[in-house]
Amino acid sequence: MSEYADLILLSNCIFTATEEIPFSGYIAIKNDRILSIGKGLAPTELIGTNTKYLDYGNKTITPGFSDVHCFFTGYSVGFVGIDLSAATSQEDILNSIKEYAKGIPADKPILGHGWNSDTIQPNGTDLLDEAFSTRPVLLFAKGCETCWMNQAAINRYQFTPETCYPESYVRFLPDLLGDKDFIIPEFKRYIKMMNSKGITSIKEMGFDDFYGFTDILAELESENALTIRVNFMSQPVAEPFNLSYGKEMREKFKGEFVRFSGYNQMTDGSISELCGDLKKPYSCADTTCAQDIDWDLLANDTFKADTEGFRFSLHAQGDAAISKVLDIYDSCQKDENGKLINRHSITDLEFSDPTDLERMGKLGVIAEIYPQIQSIANRKDKLAMIEEKIGMDRGQYYWNRRKMADSNVLLSCGTDLPLLIDDIPESIYHAVGGYFPEGGEPFNKQNMLTIPELLTAWSAGGAYNLYQEKELGTLEKGKKADIVVFDGNLFETAIEEIRSRKVEVTFLNGRIVYSHE
C-alpha cells in the first residue's frame, strides 16, 4: 500500500496543541489519519500523482475542538413546533396555533416556540383552554425562559410557566425526544452547526435514561450519519442515579461516534441568586447558600460510580461547593501518585478559592470551564452584582483560570449550550482578553489564560476529558485528522478584533464536514 498522501494542507500558522508556538509547515493526510506533519515543505516521498494540496497561507490551522458540556435537549426546545416569532399579540399566537393544529395528528400536543415575552405577556390559561380544553398546548418563548401553556399541558407535564426550565420540564422530554420526525432532522442541523464552529466532539447531558434518544444515536451511528463524536452523560433528574443504566450504555456503545461518558449532576446554583455555596456568608444576606444541597447523596452516587469505573462531572459555582466536591473526589480511587483513577471533573468553577485549585491539580480533577461566559453579561451589571453579593475583595477570584493552569489543572472547555453557542475566537476575546462584550477595561486580567493555553484546553484538554487523547486533540502523526482552519491568523489578530475571525473549514477524519463556501 502506498504511503502517498491523499491531501496536504499548507499554512504559515499550524498550532499542534503539543507546543505553544505555531509554525509554518504542512500536514499530510491519508485516509482518516495524519500521515506526516512538519515544518517547511512536505517531503517529496509523500506526494503522489493523486495527492491534492490546499494552501491556507497565513490562516491558523488547529486540531478539532471538543465541547465537553452541551445540552442539545434544551437547545431543541427553541425550535419545536410552530415558529411564533412573527406574532405581535396573544390573538396572533392563538390564530396561528389553531391553523397549525389542523395539520398535525390529533393525538399530538400542540407545540411552538419563539414568541416575544417582552411584548406579549399571557395571563393564565383561559384563552388556550377555551380553544383546546383537553389537548396539551405548550409554547416556549424566545430564549425558552418562560412559556405559555394550557391547563391540559400543566396537568400532563407537571410544571408551569413560572418553572419553565429543563429540570422542571423533564416530563415533557419523552414527547420531545420521541418525535423522530422533529428530533432527528433537528439533531443533524445541530451537529452541522457545531461543525461550523470547529467542534468535532461533544459531551452531551442526557437527563435520566435520555428518554429514548440513545436509540436515535445508535441508529444515526449505524447509518454513518454523524459528523461529530457524541459522548453522552446521564444526569439524574426525575429518577435516582441509575448504575445499571450506565453499565448497559457502556456495553452498548463502543464505536467511534457514540459512547457513554459517565454521570453529571448539579450541586449549587447561581451566586447572583444567593444559591452559590460559599465558604463565608454573602455580603448582602446572612447565609452561605439559599438552597439545600444533599451532599451525602451526591457523595454516595459518586462513590458508587467511581467503584464501577465511571467518571462523574459535578457542577459547582461557589468556593464552598468546589471545596466540597473536591472532598468527595478525594475519597475516590487513586493511583500510587495520589491521582484519581477515573477522570472526575468540576464544571463551571465561577468563584474559587486558590487553595482548592491547587488541590484540584494534585488530585488530577479536570476543570470544565466556560470561556465565553462573559459574553452574556456587561461590565457594569456584573461588577455591581459581584460587589453586592460577595464584595470585590473576593471578586478577584472570579473566573480564576490562570491559577488553574498554574496549579497543573487539566483544562477543558464547555458552553452549557444553549446558554452559549461555541465560538473559539469569542472565547479568546473573553478568557484571554478578559473583556466584557462592550470592551473597555479587562476584568481580572491577572486570571486570564494565553491563546495557546485556551486553544489547548479546547482541543487536547477536551480530548483527554473524553478519554480520546490517543486519537484526537493534537496534530501528530498517526492521529485522526480532525482539523480546523480559521479565516485568519489567531496569533497575529489583536485581541480586541479577534471576534471577527471565523472557522473556514472543519475536517473530521480527513474529510471536510464544513466549509464556509
KEKOLRO-265134 format. One record per atom (N, C-alpha, C): residue in one letter; x, y, z negated. Coordinates in steps of 0.05 Angstrom, whole numbers, plus 5000, padded with zeros to 4 digits. Each point is the difference from the previous one (the first is absolute). Layout:
KEKOLRO-265134
AXYZ...
end
This chain:
KEKOLRO-265134
M501749765000M498350245000M501850255000S499350195017S501750245002S499750174976E502150154994E500050194978E499750295011Y499050025024Y499550275011Y497650124985A500250264995A497850144987A497750045019D497649984990D497750085015D499850305002L500750144978L499750294999L502250114983I501050235009I502050154984I499050284995L499950074975L499350274992L502550164994L500150255010L502250184995L499050244985S501750104982S499450254986S502450114987N500150264997N502150144985N499450004970C497749894992C499250014971C498649744992I501649794995I498949754991I500449974970F497849984986F500149964971F499349714993T501949854989T499649724996T498849934973A500050184981A499249954972A501949824985T502349945013T502249874985T502250204994E499950225014E501950224995E498550264999E501250204987E498650264997E500250175025I502149985015I500650185022I499249865026P498350135016P499349895026P502350025019F500049835021F502250005019F498950005029S501750065018S499449995029S500749735010G498149865012G500649735009G497749875015Y499849734997Y498149845015Y498849794981I497649915008I498849764988I499149825023A501149765000A499349805021A498049814989I497849965015I497849834991I499749765019K499749774988K499349765016K497749864987N497949965016N497549894989N499050184978D499849894975D498850154978D502150104981R502649975006R502150064980R502150195011I501550114981I502350175007I502349815007L500850015025L502349845009L502650114991S500250275001S502550144993S499450294995I501650124983I499750294994I502750114994G500650245010G502650114995G500350285010K502350124995K500650275008K501050005029G499550225014G500950035027G498349855020L501149935022L498549865021L499749704995A497949895010A499649714997A502149855015P501149784989P502049845014P498949895026T501749985020T499149915026T499049715000E501049844981E499149725000E497149974991L498850214990L497249994992L498150075023I501150105021I498450125022I499749815023G497649925005G499449835023G498550155021T499349865021T498650145023T497250094992N498849874980N497350074992N499950174974T502350084990T500150164976T499050285006K498250094983K498950275003K501250194979Y500150265008Y501150204982Y497850204993L500150094975L498450244992L501850184985D500650245012D501850194988D498450224986Y500250014974Y498550194984Y501650254993G502350035011G501550254996G500550054970N499150234991N500550094972N497749934981K498249835009K497749934984K500849794979T498850014977T500749824978T498749735004I501649794997I499049724999I500349894972T497949884989T500149884974T498849725000P500349854978P498549754998P497050064997G498449805005G497150034995G499550044971F497750134994F499450084972F497849834988S500049984974S498049854985S498550194981D497449995001D498350144980D499149794980V500950034975V499649784981V497650054982H498350195007H497550044984H497950125018C498549845013C497850095018C497449884991F497850135009F497449914993F498150035024F500349825019F498350015024F497150014994T499249854979T497149994993T499050284995G501450164984G499250274994G500150185025Y501949955018Y500350155024Y497649945019S499149755001S498049935019S497350114994V499450064974V497350114994V499750285012G502250135007G499850265012G499249995030F499549755010F499349975028F497649825004V498849914978V497949805001V497350125009G498649855016G497350095009G500050245018I497950164998I499650235018I501750244991D501150145019D501650244995D498050244996L500250114976L498150224992L501450274998S502450025012S501650244997S498750245013A498249965019A498750235014A497550104985A499249864980A497550074985A500450264985T498050175000T500150254985T498050024977S498449794997S498050004979S499249714993Q498649984977Q498949734993Q498149905021E498550185012E498149915020E501449905025D502350135007D501649905023D500949714994I501049964976I500949734993I497849805001L497750074989L497749825000L499149935028N499850205018N499249945027N502049825014S502650054995S502149845013S499949714991I499649964974I500149724991I497449855008K497850145002K497549875010K500449905028E501250165017E500549915027E502149785001Y502150024983Y502149804999Y498949734991A498150014980A498949754989A498649845021K498950125021K498649865020K501849815016G502650075000G501849855017G501649794986I499549954974I501549804986I498049804988P500949754994P498249804989P498650104974A497549924997A498450104978A501049904973D501649785000D500949904974D502750124992K501150195016K502550134993K499550264985P501750084981P499850264987P500550225020I499050234995I500550245017I502450154988L502150015014L502550124991L500850245017G501450194988G500950235015G502450134986H501250195014H502350144989H500350285011G501550164986G501050255012G498450254995W497749994986W498550244995W501550184980N499550265003N501550204985N498750064973S501349914979S498850044973S500350284990D501650175013D500250284993D497650165008T498849925022T497750155011T497349854997I500249744997I497649844996I500249874972Q498050054984Q500149904972Q497349874994P499849745007P497449864995P499449994970N497450014995N499150004972N498249754996G501249794989G498549764994G499649825024T498249814997T499649795020T497450035015D498350204993D497350005010D499750005030L501650175014L499750015029L500749745013L502149874991L500849745011L498049784992D499050024976D498149804991D497450005016E499150255007E497650025016E500349875027A502450035012A500549895027A500749714999F501449914979F500949734998F499749904971S497749884994S499449944973S501449744990T500549815018T501249754992T502749945013R500650155021R502549955015R502250184989P502249894991P502150174988P501150205020V500450254991V501250215015V502450114984L502349995012L502550094987L501650175020L500250264994L501350205018L502350134986F502449945008F502450124988F500550285011A500650194982A500750275009A502949995011K500750215014K502750035010K501949994976G502149845002G501949974978G499249774981C497549915002C498949774985C500250034970E499950254990E500150054971E497250014989T498050015017T497249984991T498449885023C497549944994C498349885021C497150074994W498349945020W497150044996W498849725003M498449924981M498949734999M497050014994N498649795009N497249964991N500049814976Q497749974988Q499949834976Q500649715006A499249925024A500649725008A503049945001A501550205009A502949975001A501250004972I498950184983I501050014972I499549734986N497649895005N499449744987N501849785011R500550005025R501549785012R503050024993Y501150245001Y502950034997Y500950084972Q498150084984Q500450064971Q502150224996F499850215015F501550254995F498350235009T500950254994T498550245007T501850195014P498950225012P501850205012P502050124981E499450004974E501850114980E502349814994T499749755008T502249804996T500849885027C500350175020C500649915027C503049985004Y501249804988Y502849955004Y500449705003P502349915011P500249715008P499549804979E501150034976E499549804979E497149984993S498550235004S497250004993S498349875022Y500750055025Y498349895021Y501049725010V501249854982V501149745006V497849815010R497650034991R497849825008R499050065029F500950225010F499450075028F502049865019L502349914990L502149905018L499249755015P498449814990P499349785016P498550085026D498350214998D498650105024D502050135019L501950164988L501950145017L501949815014L501349834984L502149835011L498949765015G497449944995G498849775013G498850075027D500050255007D498950095026D502249995021K500449775013K502249975018K499850195024D497650065009D499750185023D501250274994F500050084975F501250264992F502849974990I500549814982I502550004985I502449915017I499649825019I502349905016I500950235019P498350125016P501050235016P501150224984E498950054976E501050224983E502849934990F500449754992F502749924991F502050025022K499349925024K501850025023K500750295005R498150174998R500550295003R501850104978Y499649914977Y501650084976Y502949925004I500549755008I502849925003I501450145023K498550065021K501250165022K500750284990M498350124983M500650254988M502549994984M500349784984M502449974984M502549965017N499749855022N502349985019N500850275010S498150185005S500750265011S501550174980K500049914974K501550144979K502749864995G500649795015G502549854996G499849784979I497649934992I499549804980I499849735013T501649814992T499949735011T499349794980S499950074974S499249824978S498450164980I498049874989I498350134979I499549804978K499550124976K499049844978K497250104993E498049845004E497250084998E498949914973M498450184988M498649944975M497349885008G499549764991G497449875004G498649954974F497750114995F498649964974F499249704998D500649894976D499249734993D500949805021D498249865014D500849815020D499950115029F499950275001F500050145026F497449965016Y498049874987Y497349985011Y500049915029G501549795006G499949885026G501950125021F501350224993F501750125020F502549835006T500849834981T502349825006T499449825023D497549925004D499349835023D500450165026I499450254999I500450175024I503050035005L501650044979L502950015004L501149755012A499049774991A500949745011A499249985029E497650095007E499149995027E501750185019L500650244991L501650185016L502849905003E501149884979E502849895002E500049775020S498049834999S499949775019S499750095029E498850235004E499650115027E502450175009N502050024983N502350185006N499150295005A498050084984A498750265004A501150214981L501949934983L501150194980L502650135010T500150264998T502550155007T501250124975I499349894978I501150094974I500049764981R501949984983R500249784980R498350084976V498149834993V498250064978V500649834976N500850124978N500549874975N497850104981F498249834991F497750094985F500249924970M498950164983M500049954971M497149974991S499749874978S497449984987S499850194976Q498150185001Q499650184977Q497349934986P500249894976P497549934986P498350254994V497549995009V498250234995V497349894989A498549865017A497549894992A500349734986E502249875005E500649744989E502650014984P500349814981P502549994985P502449915018F502450054990F502449915013F499749705007N500649935025N499549735011N502649885010L501249844983L502549875007L499749785021S497749864999S499549795020S499850125028Y498850235002Y499750145026Y502850065011G501850104983G502750075009G501449755010K499849784986K501349755009K498949915027E497350025004E498849935025E501050175023M500150264995M500950195021M503049965007R501649954980R502849955004R500549765018E498449804996E500349765017E498850045028K497850155001K498650045026K501650175019F501350214990F501350195018F503149984997K501249875019K502949975000K501250085027G498450145017G501050085026G501450274998E500750105023E501650255001E498350254994F497449995007F498550255000F498050034978V499449794985V498250024978V501149844976R500350134977R501049874976R498650114975F499949834980F498950104974F502450104984S499650244988S502250144987S499750044970G498049864988G499750024971G497650174992Y500350134977Y497750134987Y500650304995N497950155001N500150294994N497950074979Q500750194983Q498150094980Q500650294992M497950154994M500350274990M500549984970T501450214989T500350034971T498650264992D501550225000D498850264992D498950145024G499150254996G498950165022G501450265003S498650205010S501250255008S500650184976I502350125000I500750204980I498250245000S499150085024S498250235002S497449954986E499249754996E497549944987E500449894972L502550044990L500849914973L500049704997C500149865022C499949715000C502749875004G502150165006G502649895000G500949944972D501249774995D500849924973D502750124994L500150184979L502450164994L501249914973K502650054998K501449944974K499350214979K499650255009K499350214982K497350125009P498450114981P497450105007P500050215022Y497850025014Y499750215020Y500150284986S501050205015S500150274988S497350124995C498049905016C497450134999C497949834985A500849774990A498149824986A501449824980D498649934980D501249834979D499749715007T501349925022T499949725009T502549955017T500749745001T502249925018T498849865024C497549934999C498649885023C497049994995A498550105019A497150024996A498549755009Q501449795007Q498749765009Q501249764984D498349804997D500949754987D501449825020I502349894993I501549825017I500549744985D499249785012D500349744987D502849905006W502050094985W502849925006W500449714995D498649884981D500449724994D499149835024L497750085012L499149855024L501950035023L501050245004L502050045022L502549834995A500949994975A502449844994A499449715004N497749904991N499449715003N499849935030D498750165016D499849955028D502749995013T501750204993T502750015012T501649764992F499949914975F501649774992F499149755014K497349975004K499049765014K501050005029A499950235013A500950025027A503049955002D501550124982D502949975000D500949714996T498649864982T500649724995T499749835025E498150075017E499549855025E501550115024G501950184995G501650115022G498850225016F497850124990F498850235014F501050264989R500050205016R500850274992R497550174994F500450204983F497850184993F500950295007S498250165010S500450285003S498050144981L501150154981L498350154981L500250305006H497850135002H499850285008H500050174974A502150164997A500350174976A500850285007Q498750204987Q500650285006Q501350154977G499149944975G501150144977G502549874989D501750154984D502549884990D499549774981A497950014984A499449784982A499149755015A498450045021A499149785016A502449865013I501850165011I502449885013I501649844979S500350124976S501549864979S498749744992K497350004997K498649764993K500149785021V499950095026V500349805022V502849874998L502050164995L502749894997L500249814977D498650054978D499949824978D498949735009I497950015016I498849755011I502049855017Y501250155019Y501949865018Y502549904985D500750134978D502449924985D499649724988S497549924997S499449744989S499649785021C500450085026C499749815022C502749855004Q499949815018Q502449835006Q502350175011K502449954990K502450155009K502249805007D501850105017D502449845006D502250044980E502349885005E502250024981E501150284996N499350185019N500950284998N497950184988G497849894991G497950164988G498150135019K500249925026K498250115021K497549825002L497850125006L497649855005L500349815023I498949764997I500149805021I498050065021N497550084992N498050075019N500050315004R499350085023R500350285008R497750184992H499850034973H497950184990H500650295006S497950165002S500450285007S498150184985I500750265000I498250204989I499450205023T497450055003T499050175021T499450284989D500750215015D499450284995D502350134984L500249954973L502150124984L500150305002E497750134996E499750295003E501750154979F499749924975F501350154978F501449804983S502750004999S501549794988S502150104980D500749834981D502250054981D502649905013P502050165002P502549915013P501249754987T499649964974T501149764987T498549755010D497550035007D498549775011D500949945029L500850205015L501049955027L502649844998E501650064980E502449844996E499349714994R498049964984R499049734994R499149865025M498650155017M499149885026M502349895016G502250165002G502349925015G501349754989K500249994973K501349774987K498349745003L497350035000L498349775002L499649915029G500550185019G499549945028G497150035008V498650184986V497250065007V500050195025I498449935019I499850165025I498250244996A500950235011A498350245000A498550025026E497450044998E498350055024E499150294998I501550185012I499550294998I498250095022Y498750234996Y498450145020Y501550255009P501749985020P501750235008P498450235013Q497549955008Q498450215012Q498050134981I500249934975I497850074981I499750304998Q502250165003Q499750294999Q498450125022S499549845021S498550105023S497150064994I499049884978I497150044994I499650204977A502150164994A499850204979A501150275011N499550214986N501450255005N501550084975R502150165004R501850064978R498550134976K498450205006K498750154979K498349824982D498349845013D498149844984D501449774986K502049875014K501349784988K501750084975L501450225003L501650094978L498350104977A497750125006A498150094979A499049764985M499449785015M499149764987M502149884981I502549995010I502249894984I500450174975E500050265004E500450184977E497849974979E497549975009E497749974982E500149734986K500549795014K499849734989K502449914983I502450055010I502349904986I502250214995G499950235013G502050204998G502349965019M501450215007M502149985020M502549874990D500450004973D502349864989D499849705008R497749894996R499649725008R499749985031G499050215012G499550005029G502549965016Q502450054988Q502549965015Q500449715007Y498549824988Y500449715006Y497849905019Y498650185013Y498149935020Y501449905025W499149785012W501149895025W503049984999N501049874979N502950004995N501449775016R499950015026R501149795016R503150005000R501250244995R502950014998R501049834978K498750014977K500849834977K499649715006M497949935015M499649735008M502449895016A500750165021A502249915017A502649994985D500550194982D502550004985D500049784979S497749894993S499949784981S499849735014N500650005026N500149755015N497249865002V497950164998V497349905005V499749965030L499149775008L499449965029L497550145007L500250195019L497750165008L498749895025S497350005000S498449945024S497850215001C498750025022C498150225005C497249905006G498050134988G497249955006G498550265004T497649985008T498350235005T497450004984D499349774989D497349964989D497950075020L500749955026L498150065022L497349884993P497950165003P499650245015P500650264985L501149994976L500750254987L501950175017L501949865013L501950125018L500349835024I500650125023I500649855024I503050025006D501249775006D502949995003D501050215020D502150144992D501450195016D502850044989I501949865012I502750004989I501350275000P499850165021P501150274999P498750174978E497449974997E498650154979E501149914972S500649754997S501049904975S502850124994I501550055021I502650134997I499650284990Y498150145012Y499450284992Y499450024970H498549814990H499250014972H502049874981A500949765006A501649854981A503050065002V500850135021V502850095003V500150304995G498150145014G500050304997G498750094974G498149854989G498650084976G497950215005Y499150035025Y498150215006Y497149924997F498350184992F497249975003F499350075029P497549945009P499450035029P500550295010E499650204983E500350275009E502850105000G501949834992G502950084999G500650164975G501850195003G500950154976G502149864985E500250064974E502149884983E499549704996P502149835002P499649724994P499349964970F498549794995F499349934973F501749784990N501350034977N501749804988N502149895021K501350195012K502049935021K502049804989Q500650014974Q502049824989Q499149715000N497549955005N498949734999N499849875028M500850155021M499549905027M502149805010L499349865020L501849815013L501450135024T501949855012T501250085026T498449875022I500550095025I498649885023I500849715002P502649924999P500749725002P498749834978E499850114976E498849844978E497049965006L498750205009L497149975005L499549815024L501550035022L499649825022L500649714992T502049974983T500749734991T497749894982A498850174984A497749914984A497749915018W499450155021W497949935018W500649745015S502549945005S500749775017S501149774984A502550024991A501249774985A498649964973G499250214986G498649974975G497449865003G498550085021G497549875005G500249715008A502149945016A500449725007A500649834976Y501750104982Y500649854976Y497549964983N498450214997N497549994985N498349775010L500149955026L498349805013L501449735004Y502349974987Y501649755003Y500949955029Q500450215015Q500649985028Q502850115007E501750044980E502550145005E502049845017K499649735002K501749845017K499450035030E497550105005E499150025028E499550295009L499450174981L499150275007L501450214983G499550265007G500750224982G502650145007T501849875014T502550125009T500549935029L501650165013L500949935028L502649864999E499949735002E502349834998E499749775020K502249905009K500049775018K498549774988G498249885015G498549774991G497450064988K499550254992K497450074988K497950055021K497549984992K497850065018K500250295010A499350035025A500250265013A497550174995D499650074975D498050214992D501550264999I499450185019I501650245004I498150235006V500850244989V498450245004V501850225013V498950145020V501450225012V498450254996F501350214989F498750264996F500550185024D498550215002D500250185023D502250214997G501649984979G502250184996G501949894979N501950164992N502049924981N499150084972L499349804983L499150064973L502150124982F502549955007F502350094983F500950285008E499250095023E500850275009E497750204999T497649904997T497750184998T499850124972A499650264998A499750134975A497749884984I500349964974I497949884984I497450165003E500250265001E497650175003E498549945026E501449895020E498749955026E499549705005I500849834981I500149715004I497249885006R497950144990R497349895005R499250005029S501450145017S499350015028S501049755014R501849854988R501049755012R497949785000K499949845021K498149795002K501349745010V498749784995V500949745011V499550005029E502149935015E499749985029E499549715010V501349814988V499749725007V500349834975T498349794999T500349804979T500349725013F502149864993F500449725009F499449814977L498749795006L499649784981L500949745014N501949864987N501149765013N501050055028G501150245004G501350065025G498150105022R497550014995R498150105020R498650264990I499450175019I498850254993I497149964992V499350094976V497249994991V498850284997Y501750205003Y499050275002Y501950175016S498950165018S501650205015S498250255002H501250244996H498550245002H499050055028E501249865019E499150035028E497549835006
end
